[in-house]
Amino acid sequence: MNDHIGITVEDLDEALRVFTENGVAILAGAKDYTDSMRHAFVVGPDNIAIELLETFDPKNSGNTGP
């Protein structure tokens, strides 16, 4: 049995904004996961955690990583 599922999104901040506007609870806000990935967790149906993942090229993003 899995404790969560993960999906990729193009823009993590925008995805969190849309989820929040639609009443979805945020378990953990956006944070750097690796030097080329950010993630956050929201509450899905039946209280299953959904991990949202955004990947990027650290050389082109301006993101400094964890």
Buried (B, 14 or more C-beta within 10 A) or exposed (E): EEEEEEEEBEEBEEBBEEBEEEEBEBBEEBEBBEEBBBBBBBBBEEEEBBBBBBBBEBEEBEBEEE
